[in-house]
Amino acid sequence: MGIRSDEFPDGDRLPLVEEFFSLQGEGFHTGKAAYFIRLGGCDVGCSWCDSPFSWNPGLHPMVETDAIIERVVDSGADSVVITGGEPLMWNLSHICTELKKKNILTYLETSGAYPLSGEWNWICLSPKQNMPPSADICNVANELKVIIQETNDFLWAEKYRLMVTGNCRLFLQPEWSRFKTIIPEIVEYVKKNPKWRISLQVHKYMHIP
């Protein structure tokens, strides 16, 4: 992939794919305004990934983290969502520390395939079968969001429901390209298993990033 995270161990530079101020479009915080930072690099390799352009960090510039933080502050956002790719391929301690100094909330979207770094107000764990997460991140996840592409994915979801804490919010989200096929199954499943809720990618319906 060209660039390795160990070349930037302090997290003072990050491979920036894109950044934008928008609304959170899925999961527990749906509808809330937030500043999004998408980082490059991912080797999980989900076939249905909606951002494969982020996989190779070498295609994206290594940007000074402090410059990113300045743009967050200038936007007026009170929270930041760091996503990918798989953002935990990089040391996120510096960006979290500096954002918190400015009273900006930090939210993480991760598969949990790499060790946790940074201090977070909210961790959304979306485990992938290609590279399962560690038990450590299951213990601190605030939200479990499992993508449902086919029927046996419900078993995967239940496996991780038992690994997260009792305070973790539970979401099943239909894989976008199979929405019409799989959503009836998810609806029936949630009716029978009310601990779960459905997450929809509402930003796609609103045609926003």
TIRO-2110 file (N, C-alpha, C; in Angstrom, 1 decimal):
// TIRO-2110
0.8, -1.2, 0.0, N, 1, A
0.0, 0.0, 0.0, CA, 1, A
0.8, 1.3, 0.0, C, 1, A
2.1, 1.1, 0.0, N, 2, A
3.0, 2.3, -0.1, CA, 2, A
3.3, 3.0, 1.2, C, 2, A
2.4, 3.5, 1.9, N, 3, A
2.6, 4.2, 3.1, CA, 3, A
2.2, 3.2, 4.3, C, 3, A
3.1, 3.2, 5.3, N, 4, A
2.8, 2.4, 6.5, CA, 4, A
2.6, 3.3, 7.7, C, 4, A
1.7, 2.8, 8.6, N, 5, A
1.4, 3.6, 9.8, CA, 5, A
2.6, 3.8, 10.7, C, 5, A
3.6, 2.8, 10.6, N, 6, A
4.7, 2.9, 11.5, CA, 6, A
5.7, 4.0, 11.0, C, 6, A
5.5, 4.5, 9.8, N, 7, A
6.3, 5.7, 9.4, CA, 7, A
5.8, 6.9, 10.0, C, 7, A
4.6, 7.0, 10.6, N, 8, A
4.1, 8.1, 11.3, CA, 8, A
3.5, 7.7, 12.6, C, 8, A
4.4, 7.2, 13.5, N, 9, A
3.9, 6.6, 14.8, CA, 9, A
3.3, 7.6, 15.8, C, 9, A
3.6, 8.9, 15.6, N, 10, A
3.0, 9.9, 16.6, CA, 10, A
1.6, 10.4, 16.1, C, 10, A
1.2, 10.1, 14.9, N, 11, A
-0.1, 10.5, 14.5, CA, 11, A
-0.2, 12.0, 14.2, C, 11, A
1.0, 12.6, 13.9, N, 12, A
1.1, 14.0, 13.6, CA, 12, A
0.7, 14.3, 12.1, C, 12, A
0.7, 13.2, 11.3, N, 13, A
0.2, 13.3, 10.0, CA, 13, A
-0.7, 12.1, 9.7, C, 13, A
-1.7, 12.3, 8.9, N, 14, A
-2.7, 11.3, 8.7, CA, 14, A
-3.1, 11.3, 7.2, C, 14, A
-3.3, 10.1, 6.6, N, 15, A
-3.7, 10.0, 5.2, CA, 15, A
-5.1, 10.4, 5.0, C, 15, A
-5.3, 11.7, 4.5, N, 16, A
-6.6, 12.2, 4.4, CA, 16, A
-7.3, 11.9, 3.1, C, 16, A
-8.4, 11.2, 3.1, N, 17, A
-9.1, 10.9, 1.9, CA, 17, A
-10.1, 12.1, 1.6, C, 17, A
-10.8, 12.5, 2.6, N, 18, A
-11.8, 13.6, 2.5, CA, 18, A
-12.2, 14.1, 3.9, C, 18, A
-12.7, 15.3, 3.9, N, 19, A
-13.2, 15.9, 5.1, CA, 19, A
-14.4, 16.8, 4.7, C, 19, A
-15.4, 16.8, 5.5, N, 20, A
-16.6, 17.6, 5.2, CA, 20, A
-17.5, 17.7, 6.4, C, 20, A
-18.3, 18.8, 6.5, N, 21, A
-19.2, 19.0, 7.5, CA, 21, A
-20.6, 18.6, 7.0, C, 21, A
-21.2, 17.7, 7.7, N, 22, A
-22.5, 17.2, 7.2, CA, 22, A
-23.4, 16.7, 8.4, C, 22, A
-24.3, 15.8, 8.1, N, 23, A
-25.1, 15.1, 9.1, CA, 23, A
-24.8, 13.7, 9.2, C, 23, A
-24.8, 13.1, 10.4, N, 24, A
-24.6, 11.7, 10.6, CA, 24, A
-25.7, 11.0, 10.0, C, 24, A
-25.4, 10.0, 9.1, N, 25, A
-26.5, 9.4, 8.3, CA, 25, A
-26.9, 8.0, 8.8, C, 25, A
-26.3, 7.4, 9.8, N, 26, A
-26.6, 6.1, 10.2, CA, 26, A
-26.3, 5.8, 11.7, C, 26, A
-26.9, 4.8, 12.3, N, 27, A
-26.6, 4.5, 13.6, CA, 27, A
-27.3, 5.3, 14.7, C, 27, A
-26.8, 5.3, 15.9, N, 28, A
-27.4, 6.0, 17.0, CA, 28, A
-27.5, 7.5, 16.8, C, 28, A
-26.5, 8.1, 16.2, N, 29, A
-26.5, 9.6, 16.1, CA, 29, A
-27.1, 10.1, 14.8, C, 29, A
-27.8, 9.3, 14.1, N, 30, A
-28.5, 9.7, 12.9, CA, 30, A
-29.1, 11.1, 13.0, C, 30, A
-28.8, 12.0, 12.1, N, 31, A
-29.5, 13.3, 12.0, CA, 31, A
-28.7, 14.4, 12.7, C, 31, A
-27.6, 14.0, 13.4, N, 32, A
-26.9, 15.1, 14.1, CA, 32, A
-25.8, 15.6, 13.2, C, 32, A
-25.5, 16.9, 13.3, N, 33, A
-24.4, 17.5, 12.6, CA, 33, A
-23.1, 17.1, 13.1, C, 33, A
-22.1, 16.9, 12.2, N, 34, A
-20.8, 16.5, 12.6, CA, 34, A
-19.8, 16.7, 11.5, C, 34, A
-18.5, 16.9, 11.9, N, 35, A
-17.5, 17.1, 10.9, CA, 35, A
-16.9, 15.7, 10.7, C, 35, A
-16.8, 15.3, 9.4, N, 36, A
-16.3, 13.9, 9.1, CA, 36, A
-14.9, 14.0, 8.6, C, 36, A
-14.1, 13.1, 9.1, N, 37, A
-12.7, 12.9, 8.6, CA, 37, A
-12.5, 11.5, 8.2, C, 37, A
-12.3, 11.3, 6.9, N, 38, A
-12.1, 9.9, 6.3, CA, 38, A
-10.7, 9.7, 6.1, C, 38, A
-10.1, 8.6, 6.7, N, 39, A
-8.7, 8.3, 6.6, CA, 39, A
-8.5, 7.2, 5.6, C, 39, A
-7.4, 7.2, 4.9, N, 40, A
-7.0, 6.1, 4.0, CA, 40, A
-6.4, 4.9, 4.7, C, 40, A
-6.5, 3.8, 4.1, N, 41, A
-5.9, 2.6, 4.6, CA, 41, A
-7.0, 1.6, 5.1, C, 41, A
-7.1, 0.4, 4.5, N, 42, A
-7.9, -0.6, 5.0, CA, 42, A
-7.5, -1.9, 4.3, C, 42, A
-7.3, -3.0, 5.1, N, 43, A
-7.1, -4.3, 4.5, CA, 43, A
-8.1, -5.3, 4.9, C, 43, A
-9.3, -4.8, 5.4, N, 44, A
-10.3, -5.8, 5.8, CA, 44, A
-11.0, -6.3, 4.5, C, 44, A
-11.2, -5.5, 3.5, N, 45, A
-11.6, -6.0, 2.1, CA, 45, A
-13.0, -6.4, 2.0, C, 45, A
-14.0, -5.7, 2.6, N, 46, A
-15.4, -6.1, 2.4, CA, 46, A
-15.8, -5.9, 1.0, C, 46, A
-16.5, -6.9, 0.4, N, 47, A
-16.9, -6.9, -1.0, CA, 47, A
-17.9, -5.8, -1.3, C, 47, A
-18.7, -5.4, -0.2, N, 48, A
-19.7, -4.4, -0.4, CA, 48, A
-19.4, -3.0, 0.1, C, 48, A
-18.1, -2.8, 0.4, N, 49, A
-17.6, -1.5, 0.9, CA, 49, A
-18.1, -0.4, 0.0, C, 49, A
-18.6, 0.7, 0.6, N, 50, A
-19.0, 1.8, -0.2, CA, 50, A
-17.9, 2.9, -0.4, C, 50, A
-16.7, 2.6, 0.2, N, 51, A
-15.6, 3.6, 0.0, CA, 51, A
-14.3, 2.8, -0.3, C, 51, A
-14.3, 2.0, -1.3, N, 52, A
-13.0, 1.2, -1.6, CA, 52, A
-11.9, 2.2, -2.0, C, 52, A
-12.3, 3.4, -2.5, N, 53, A
-11.3, 4.4, -2.9, CA, 53, A
-10.4, 4.7, -1.7, C, 53, A
-10.8, 4.4, -0.5, N, 54, A
-10.0, 4.7, 0.7, CA, 54, A
-9.0, 3.7, 1.1, C, 54, A
-9.1, 2.5, 0.5, N, 55, A
-8.3, 1.4, 0.9, CA, 55, A
-6.8, 1.6, 0.9, C, 55, A
-6.3, 2.2, -0.2, N, 56, A
-4.9, 2.4, -0.4, CA, 56, A
-4.4, 3.7, 0.1, C, 56, A
-3.8, 3.8, 1.3, N, 57, A
-3.4, 5.1, 1.8, CA, 57, A
-2.4, 5.8, 1.0, C, 57, A
-1.7, 5.1, 0.1, N, 58, A
-0.7, 5.7, -0.7, CA, 58, A
-1.3, 6.6, -1.8, C, 58, A
-2.6, 6.5, -2.0, N, 59, A
-3.3, 7.4, -3.0, CA, 59, A
-3.7, 8.7, -2.4, C, 59, A
-3.5, 8.9, -1.1, N, 60, A
-4.0, 10.1, -0.4, CA, 60, A
-2.9, 10.8, 0.3, C, 60, A
-2.9, 12.1, 0.4, N, 61, A
-1.8, 12.9, 1.0, CA, 61, A
-1.8, 12.7, 2.5, C, 61, A
-0.5, 12.7, 3.0, N, 62, A
-0.3, 12.7, 4.4, CA, 62, A
-0.4, 14.1, 4.9, C, 62, A
-1.4, 14.4, 5.6, N, 63, A
-1.8, 15.8, 5.9, CA, 63, A
-1.4, 16.1, 7.4, C, 63, A
-0.9, 17.2, 7.7, N, 64, A
-0.6, 17.6, 9.1, CA, 64, A
-1.9, 17.5, 9.9, C, 64, A
-1.9, 16.8, 11.0, N, 65, A
-3.1, 16.6, 11.8, CA, 65, A
-3.6, 17.9, 12.4, C, 65, A
-2.6, 18.8, 12.8, N, 66, A
-3.0, 20.1, 13.3, CA, 66, A
-3.8, 21.0, 12.3, C, 66, A
-3.4, 20.8, 11.0, N, 67, A
-4.1, 21.6, 10.0, CA, 67, A
-5.6, 21.1, 9.9, C, 67, A
-5.8, 19.7, 10.0, N, 68, A
-7.1, 19.2, 10.0, CA, 68, A
-7.9, 19.7, 11.1, C, 68, A
-7.3, 19.8, 12.3, N, 69, A
-8.0, 20.2, 13.5, CA, 69, A
-8.4, 21.7, 13.3, C, 69, A
-7.5, 22.5, 12.7, N, 70, A
-7.9, 23.9, 12.5, CA, 70, A
-9.1, 24.0, 11.6, C, 70, A
-9.3, 23.2, 10.6, N, 71, A
-10.4, 23.3, 9.8, CA, 71, A
-11.7, 22.8, 10.5, C, 71, A
-11.5, 21.8, 11.4, N, 72, A
-12.7, 21.4, 12.2, CA, 72, A
-13.2, 22.6, 13.0, C, 72, A
-12.2, 23.3, 13.7, N, 73, A
-12.6, 24.4, 14.6, CA, 73, A
-13.3, 25.5, 13.7, C, 73, A
-12.7, 25.8, 12.6, N, 74, A
-13.3, 26.8, 11.7, CA, 74, A
-14.7, 26.5, 11.2, C, 74, A
-15.0, 25.2, 11.1, N, 75, A
-16.3, 24.8, 10.6, CA, 75, A
-17.4, 25.1, 11.6, C, 75, A
-17.0, 25.2, 12.9, N, 76, A
-18.0, 25.4, 14.0, CA, 76, A
-18.7, 24.1, 14.5, C, 76, A
-18.2, 23.0, 14.0, N, 77, A
-18.8, 21.7, 14.5, CA, 77, A
-18.4, 21.5, 15.9, C, 77, A
-19.3, 20.8, 16.6, N, 78, A
-19.0, 20.5, 18.0, CA, 78, A
-18.7, 19.0, 18.2, C, 78, A
-18.7, 18.2, 17.1, N, 79, A
-18.3, 16.8, 17.1, CA, 79, A
-17.6, 16.4, 15.8, C, 79, A
-16.7, 15.4, 15.9, N, 80, A
-16.0, 14.9, 14.8, CA, 80, A
-16.2, 13.4, 14.7, C, 80, A
-16.5, 12.9, 13.5, N, 81, A
-16.5, 11.5, 13.2, CA, 81, A
-15.3, 11.1, 12.4, C, 81, A
-14.5, 10.2, 13.0, N, 82, A
-13.3, 9.7, 12.2, CA, 82, A
-13.7, 8.3, 11.7, C, 82, A
-13.5, 8.2, 10.4, N, 83, A
-13.9, 6.9, 9.7, CA, 83, A
-12.9, 6.6, 8.7, C, 83, A
-13.2, 5.6, 7.8, N, 84, A
-12.2, 5.2, 6.8, CA, 84, A
-12.9, 4.6, 5.7, C, 84, A
-12.2, 3.6, 5.0, N, 85, A
-11.1, 2.9, 5.5, CA, 85, A
-11.2, 2.3, 6.9, C, 85, A
-10.1, 1.9, 7.5, N, 86, A
-10.1, 1.5, 8.9, CA, 86, A
-9.2, 2.5, 9.6, C, 86, A
-9.8, 3.5, 10.3, N, 87, A
-9.0, 4.5, 10.9, CA, 87, A
-8.0, 4.1, 12.0, C, 87, A
-8.3, 2.9, 12.6, N, 88, A
-7.3, 2.5, 13.7, CA, 88, A
-6.0, 1.9, 13.2, C, 88, A
-5.8, 1.9, 11.9, N, 89, A
-4.5, 1.6, 11.3, CA, 89, A
-3.5, 2.7, 11.7, C, 89, A
-4.0, 3.8, 12.1, N, 90, A
-3.2, 5.0, 12.5, CA, 90, A
-3.3, 5.4, 13.9, C, 90, A
-2.3, 6.0, 14.5, N, 91, A
-2.3, 6.5, 15.8, CA, 91, A
-3.2, 7.7, 15.9, C, 91, A
-4.4, 7.6, 16.6, N, 92, A
-5.3, 8.7, 16.7, CA, 92, A
-5.3, 9.4, 18.0, C, 92, A
-4.3, 9.2, 18.8, N, 93, A
-4.2, 9.8, 20.1, CA, 93, A
-4.0, 11.3, 20.0, C, 93, A
-3.2, 11.8, 19.1, N, 94, A
-2.9, 13.2, 19.0, CA, 94, A
-4.2, 14.0, 18.5, C, 94, A
-4.8, 13.5, 17.5, N, 95, A
-6.0, 14.2, 17.0, CA, 95, A
-7.1, 14.3, 18.1, C, 95, A
-7.3, 13.2, 18.8, N, 96, A
-8.3, 13.2, 19.9, CA, 96, A
-7.9, 14.1, 21.0, C, 96, A
-6.7, 14.1, 21.4, N, 97, A
-6.2, 15.0, 22.5, CA, 97, A
-6.5, 16.4, 22.2, C, 97, A
-6.1, 16.8, 20.9, N, 98, A
-6.2, 18.2, 20.5, CA, 98, A
-7.7, 18.6, 20.3, C, 98, A
-8.5, 17.7, 19.8, N, 99, A
-9.9, 18.1, 19.7, CA, 99, A
-10.6, 18.3, 21.0, C, 99, A
-10.2, 17.4, 22.0, N, 100, A
-10.8, 17.5, 23.3, CA, 100, A
-10.4, 18.8, 24.0, C, 100, A
-9.2, 19.3, 23.7, N, 101, A
-8.8, 20.5, 24.3, CA, 101, A
-9.7, 21.7, 23.8, C, 101, A
-10.3, 21.5, 22.7, N, 102, A
-11.1, 22.5, 22.1, CA, 102, A
-12.6, 22.2, 22.3, C, 102, A
-12.9, 21.2, 23.3, N, 103, A
-14.2, 20.8, 23.6, CA, 103, A
-15.0, 20.3, 22.5, C, 103, A
-14.4, 19.6, 21.6, N, 104, A
-15.0, 19.0, 20.5, CA, 104, A
-15.1, 17.5, 20.7, C, 104, A
-16.3, 16.9, 20.6, N, 105, A
-16.6, 15.5, 20.9, CA, 105, A
-15.9, 14.6, 19.8, C, 105, A
-15.5, 13.5, 20.2, N, 106, A
-14.8, 12.6, 19.2, CA, 106, A
-15.6, 11.3, 19.1, C, 106, A
-15.9, 11.0, 17.8, N, 107, A
-16.7, 9.7, 17.5, CA, 107, A
-15.9, 8.9, 16.6, C, 107, A
-15.8, 7.6, 16.8, N, 108, A
-15.0, 6.7, 16.0, CA, 108, A
-15.9, 5.6, 15.3, C, 108, A
-15.7, 5.4, 14.0, N, 109, A
-16.3, 4.3, 13.3, CA, 109, A
-15.2, 3.3, 12.9, C, 109, A
-15.3, 2.1, 13.4, N, 110, A
-14.2, 1.1, 13.2, CA, 110, A
-14.7, -0.3, 13.1, C, 110, A
-14.0, -1.1, 12.5, N, 111, A
-14.2, -2.6, 12.4, CA, 111, A
-13.6, -3.2, 13.7, C, 111, A
-12.7, -2.5, 14.4, N, 112, A
-12.1, -3.1, 15.5, CA, 112, A
-10.9, -4.0, 15.2, C, 112, A
-10.5, -4.0, 13.9, N, 113, A
-9.5, -5.0, 13.5, CA, 113, A
-8.1, -4.6, 14.0, C, 113, A
-7.9, -3.4, 14.5, N, 114, A
-6.6, -2.9, 14.9, CA, 114, A
-6.7, -2.4, 16.4, C, 114, A
-5.6, -2.3, 17.1, N, 115, A
-5.7, -1.8, 18.5, CA, 115, A
-6.3, -0.4, 18.6, C, 115, A
-7.0, -0.2, 19.6, N, 116, A
-7.6, 1.1, 19.9, CA, 116, A
-6.6, 2.2, 20.3, C, 116, A
-6.6, 3.3, 19.7, N, 117, A
-5.8, 4.5, 20.1, CA, 117, A
-6.8, 5.7, 20.2, C, 117, A
-6.4, 6.7, 21.0, N, 118, A
-7.3, 7.9, 21.1, CA, 118, A
-8.2, 7.7, 22.2, C, 118, A
-8.8, 8.9, 22.6, N, 119, A
-9.8, 9.0, 23.7, CA, 119, A
-11.1, 9.4, 23.0, C, 119, A
-12.2, 8.6, 23.2, N, 120, A
-13.4, 8.7, 22.4, CA, 120, A
-14.6, 9.0, 23.3, C, 120, A
-15.5, 9.9, 22.8, N, 121, A
-16.8, 10.0, 23.4, CA, 121, A
-17.8, 9.0, 23.0, C, 121, A
-17.5, 8.4, 21.8, N, 122, A
-18.4, 7.4, 21.3, CA, 122, A
-17.6, 6.5, 20.3, C, 122, A
-17.8, 5.2, 20.5, N, 123, A
-17.2, 4.2, 19.6, CA, 123, A
-18.3, 3.4, 19.0, C, 123, A
-18.4, 3.4, 17.6, N, 124, A
-19.3, 2.6, 16.9, CA, 124, A
-18.4, 1.4, 16.3, C, 124, A
-18.7, 0.2, 16.8, N, 125, A
-18.0, -1.0, 16.3, CA, 125, A
-18.9, -1.7, 15.3, C, 125, A
-18.3, -1.9, 14.1, N, 126, A
-18.9, -2.6, 13.0, CA, 126, A
-18.1, -3.8, 12.6, C, 126, A
-18.2, -4.9, 13.3, N, 127, A
-17.3, -6.0, 13.1, CA, 127, A
-17.5, -6.7, 11.7, C, 127, A
-16.4, -7.1, 11.1, N, 128, A
-16.4, -7.7, 9.8, CA, 128, A
-15.8, -9.1, 9.9, C, 128, A
-16.4, -10.0, 9.2, N, 129, A
-16.0, -11.4, 9.3, CA, 129, A
-14.6, -11.7, 8.7, C, 129, A
-14.1, -10.8, 7.7, N, 130, A
-12.8, -11.0, 7.1, CA, 130, A
-11.7, -10.8, 8.2, C, 130, A
-11.9, -9.8, 9.1, N, 131, A
-10.9, -9.5, 10.2, CA, 131, A
-11.7, -9.2, 11.4, C, 131, A
-12.0, -10.2, 12.2, N, 132, A
-12.8, -9.9, 13.4, CA, 132, A
-12.1, -9.0, 14.4, C, 132, A
-12.9, -8.3, 15.2, N, 133, A
-12.4, -7.4, 16.2, CA, 133, A
-11.9, -8.1, 17.4, C, 133, A
-11.1, -7.4, 18.2, N, 134, A
-10.6, -7.9, 19.5, CA, 134, A
-11.7, -7.8, 20.6, C, 134, A
-11.5, -8.6, 21.6, N, 135, A
-12.4, -8.6, 22.7, CA, 135, A
-12.3, -7.2, 23.5, C, 135, A
-11.1, -6.6, 23.4, N, 136, A
-10.9, -5.4, 24.1, CA, 136, A
-11.8, -4.3, 23.7, C, 136, A
-11.9, -4.1, 22.3, N, 137, A
-12.8, -3.0, 21.8, CA, 137, A
-14.3, -3.4, 22.0, C, 137, A
-14.6, -4.6, 22.1, N, 138, A
-16.0, -5.0, 22.4, CA, 138, A
-16.4, -4.5, 23.8, C, 138, A
-15.4, -4.5, 24.7, N, 139, A
-15.7, -4.1, 26.0, CA, 139, A
-16.0, -2.6, 26.2, C, 139, A
-15.5, -1.8, 25.2, N, 140, A
-15.7, -0.3, 25.3, CA, 140, A
-16.6, 0.3, 24.2, C, 140, A
-17.1, -0.5, 23.4, N, 141, A
-18.0, 0.0, 22.3, CA, 141, A
-19.3, 0.5, 22.9, C, 141, A
-19.6, 1.7, 22.4, N, 142, A
-20.9, 2.3, 22.8, CA, 142, A
-22.1, 1.8, 21.8, C, 142, A
-21.7, 1.4, 20.7, N, 143, A
-22.7, 1.0, 19.6, CA, 143, A
-22.1, -0.1, 18.8, C, 143, A
-22.9, -1.1, 18.6, N, 144, A
-22.6, -2.3, 17.7, CA, 144, A
-23.5, -2.2, 16.5, C, 144, A
-22.9, -2.0, 15.4, N, 145, A
-23.6, -1.9, 14.1, CA, 145, A
-23.2, -3.0, 13.2, C, 145, A
-24.1, -3.9, 12.9, N, 146, A
-23.7, -5.1, 12.1, CA, 146, A
-24.4, -4.9, 10.7, C, 146, A
-23.6, -5.1, 9.7, N, 147, A
-24.2, -5.0, 8.3, CA, 147, A
-24.7, -6.3, 7.9, C, 147, A
-26.0, -6.3, 7.5, N, 148, A
-26.7, -7.6, 7.1, CA, 148, A
-26.8, -7.6, 5.6, C, 148, A
-26.1, -8.6, 5.0, N, 149, A
-26.1, -8.8, 3.6, CA, 149, A
-26.9, -10.1, 3.3, C, 149, A
-26.8, -11.1, 4.1, N, 150, A
-27.6, -12.3, 3.9, CA, 150, A
-28.0, -12.9, 5.3, C, 150, A
-28.8, -13.9, 5.2, N, 151, A
-29.4, -14.4, 6.4, CA, 151, A
-28.4, -14.9, 7.5, C, 151, A
-27.3, -15.5, 7.1, N, 152, A
-26.4, -16.0, 8.2, CA, 152, A
-25.7, -14.9, 8.9, C, 152, A
-25.8, -13.6, 8.4, N, 153, A
-25.2, -12.5, 9.1, CA, 153, A
-25.9, -12.2, 10.4, C, 153, A
-27.1, -12.7, 10.6, N, 154, A
-27.7, -12.5, 11.9, CA, 154, A
-27.0, -13.3, 13.0, C, 154, A
-26.5, -14.5, 12.6, N, 155, A
-25.7, -15.3, 13.6, CA, 155, A
-24.4, -14.5, 14.0, C, 155, A
-23.8, -13.8, 13.0, N, 156, A
-22.6, -13.0, 13.3, CA, 156, A
-23.0, -11.9, 14.2, C, 156, A
-24.1, -11.3, 14.0, N, 157, A
-24.6, -10.2, 14.9, CA, 157, A
-24.8, -10.7, 16.3, C, 157, A
-25.4, -11.8, 16.5, N, 158, A
-25.7, -12.3, 17.8, CA, 158, A
-24.4, -12.7, 18.5, C, 158, A
-23.4, -13.2, 17.8, N, 159, A
-22.1, -13.5, 18.4, CA, 159, A
-21.5, -12.3, 19.1, C, 159, A
-21.6, -11.1, 18.4, N, 160, A
-21.0, -9.9, 19.0, CA, 160, A
-21.9, -9.2, 19.9, C, 160, A
-23.2, -9.5, 19.9, N, 161, A
-24.1, -8.9, 20.9, CA, 161, A
-23.7, -9.5, 22.2, C, 161, A
-23.3, -10.7, 22.3, N, 162, A
-22.9, -11.4, 23.5, CA, 162, A
-21.5, -10.9, 24.0, C, 162, A
-20.7, -10.2, 23.1, N, 163, A
-19.4, -9.8, 23.5, CA, 163, A
-19.3, -8.4, 24.0, C, 163, A
-20.3, -7.6, 23.6, N, 164, A
-20.3, -6.1, 24.0, CA, 164, A
-21.0, -6.1, 25.4, C, 164, A
-20.9, -4.9, 26.0, N, 165, A
-21.5, -4.7, 27.3, CA, 165, A
-23.0, -4.5, 27.2, C, 165, A
-23.7, -4.6, 28.3, N, 166, A
-25.2, -4.5, 28.3, CA, 166, A
-25.6, -3.1, 28.0, C, 166, A
-24.7, -2.1, 28.1, N, 167, A
-25.1, -0.7, 27.7, CA, 167, A
-24.9, -0.3, 26.3, C, 167, A
-24.3, -1.2, 25.5, N, 168, A
-24.0, -1.0, 24.1, CA, 168, A
-25.3, -1.0, 23.3, C, 168, A
-25.5, 0.0, 22.5, N, 169, A
-26.7, 0.1, 21.6, CA, 169, A
-26.5, -0.9, 20.4, C, 169, A
-27.5, -1.6, 20.0, N, 170, A
-27.4, -2.6, 19.0, CA, 170, A
-28.2, -2.2, 17.8, C, 170, A
-27.5, -2.3, 16.6, N, 171, A
-28.1, -1.9, 15.3, CA, 171, A
-27.8, -3.0, 14.3, C, 171, A
-28.8, -3.3, 13.5, N, 172, A
-28.7, -4.1, 12.2, CA, 172, A
-28.9, -3.1, 11.1, C, 172, A
-28.0, -3.2, 10.1, N, 173, A
-28.1, -2.2, 9.0, CA, 173, A
-28.0, -3.0, 7.7, C, 173, A
-29.0, -2.9, 6.8, N, 174, A
-29.0, -3.6, 5.6, CA, 174, A
-27.9, -3.1, 4.6, C, 174, A
-27.3, -4.1, 4.0, N, 175, A
-26.2, -3.7, 3.0, CA, 175, A
-26.9, -3.0, 1.8, C, 175, A
-26.4, -1.9, 1.5, N, 176, A
-27.2, -1.0, 0.6, CA, 176, A
-27.6, -1.6, -0.7, C, 176, A
-26.8, -2.4, -1.4, N, 177, A
-27.1, -2.9, -2.7, CA, 177, A
-28.2, -4.0, -2.6, C, 177, A
-28.4, -4.6, -1.4, N, 178, A
-29.4, -5.6, -1.2, CA, 178, A
-30.6, -5.2, -0.3, C, 178, A
-30.7, -3.9, -0.3, N, 179, A
-31.7, -3.3, 0.7, CA, 179, A
-33.1, -3.9, 0.5, C, 179, A
-33.6, -3.9, -0.8, N, 180, A
-35.0, -4.4, -1.0, CA, 180, A
-35.1, -5.9, -0.7, C, 180, A
-34.1, -6.6, -0.9, N, 181, A
-34.1, -8.1, -0.6, CA, 181, A
-34.1, -8.4, 0.9, C, 181, A
-33.2, -7.7, 1.6, N, 182, A
-32.9, -8.1, 2.9, CA, 182, A
-33.7, -7.4, 4.0, C, 182, A
-34.2, -6.2, 3.7, N, 183, A
-34.9, -5.4, 4.7, CA, 183, A
-36.1, -6.1, 5.3, C, 183, A
-36.9, -6.9, 4.5, N, 184, A
-38.0, -7.6, 5.2, CA, 184, A
-37.5, -8.6, 6.2, C, 184, A
-36.4, -9.3, 6.0, N, 185, A
-35.9, -10.2, 6.9, CA, 185, A
-35.4, -9.5, 8.2, C, 185, A
-34.8, -8.3, 8.0, N, 186, A
-34.3, -7.5, 9.2, CA, 186, A
-35.5, -7.1, 10.0, C, 186, A
-36.6, -6.6, 9.4, N, 187, A
-37.8, -6.1, 10.1, CA, 187, A
-38.3, -7.3, 10.9, C, 187, A
-38.5, -8.4, 10.3, N, 188, A
-39.0, -9.6, 11.1, CA, 188, A
-38.1, -10.0, 12.2, C, 188, A
-36.8, -9.9, 12.0, N, 189, A
-35.9, -10.3, 13.0, CA, 189, A
-36.0, -9.4, 14.2, C, 189, A
-36.0, -8.1, 14.0, N, 190, A
-36.1, -7.1, 15.1, CA, 190, A
-37.4, -7.2, 15.8, C, 190, A
-38.5, -7.6, 15.1, N, 191, A
-39.8, -7.8, 15.8, CA, 191, A
-39.7, -8.9, 16.8, C, 191, A
-38.9, -9.9, 16.4, N, 192, A
-38.7, -11.1, 17.3, CA, 192, A
-37.6, -10.9, 18.3, C, 192, A
-36.7, -10.0, 18.0, N, 193, A
-35.5, -9.8, 18.9, CA, 193, A
-35.4, -8.3, 19.2, C, 193, A
-36.2, -7.7, 20.0, N, 194, A
-36.4, -6.3, 20.2, CA, 194, A
-35.2, -5.6, 20.8, C, 194, A
-34.2, -6.3, 21.2, N, 195, A
-32.9, -5.6, 21.7, CA, 195, A
-32.3, -4.9, 20.6, C, 195, A
-32.5, -5.3, 19.4, N, 196, A
-31.9, -4.7, 18.2, CA, 196, A
-32.8, -3.6, 17.6, C, 196, A
-32.2, -2.6, 17.0, N, 197, A
-32.9, -1.6, 16.2, CA, 197, A
-32.3, -1.6, 14.8, C, 197, A
-33.0, -1.0, 13.9, N, 198, A
-32.6, -0.9, 12.5, CA, 198, A
-31.9, 0.4, 12.2, C, 198, A
-30.7, 0.3, 11.6, N, 199, A
-30.0, 1.5, 11.2, CA, 199, A
-30.2, 1.6, 9.6, C, 199, A
-30.5, 2.8, 9.1, N, 200, A
-30.6, 3.0, 7.7, CA, 200, A
-29.6, 4.1, 7.3, C, 200, A
-29.1, 4.0, 6.1, N, 201, A
-28.2, 5.0, 5.6, CA, 201, A
-29.0, 6.2, 5.1, C, 201, A
-29.5, 7.0, 6.0, N, 202, A
-30.4, 8.1, 5.5, CA, 202, A
-29.7, 9.2, 4.8, C, 202, A
-28.4, 9.3, 4.9, N, 203, A
-27.7, 10.3, 4.1, CA, 203, A
-27.8, 10.1, 2.6, C, 203, A
-27.9, 8.8, 2.3, N, 204, A
-28.1, 8.4, 0.9, CA, 204, A
-29.5, 8.8, 0.3, C, 204, A
-30.5, 8.8, 1.2, N, 205, A
-31.8, 9.3, 0.8, CA, 205, A
-31.8, 10.8, 0.7, C, 205, A
-31.0, 11.5, 1.5, N, 206, A
-31.0, 12.9, 1.5, CA, 206, A
-30.0, 13.5, 0.5, C, 206, A
-29.2, 12.6, -0.1, N, 207, A
-28.3, 12.9, -1.1, CA, 207, A
-27.2, 13.9, -0.6, C, 207, A
-26.7, 13.6, 0.6, N, 208, A
-25.7, 14.4, 1.2, CA, 208, A
-24.5, 13.5, 1.5, C, 208, A
-23.3, 14.0, 1.6, N, 209, A
-22.1, 13.1, 1.9, CA, 209, A
-22.3, 12.3, 3.2, C, 209, A
END
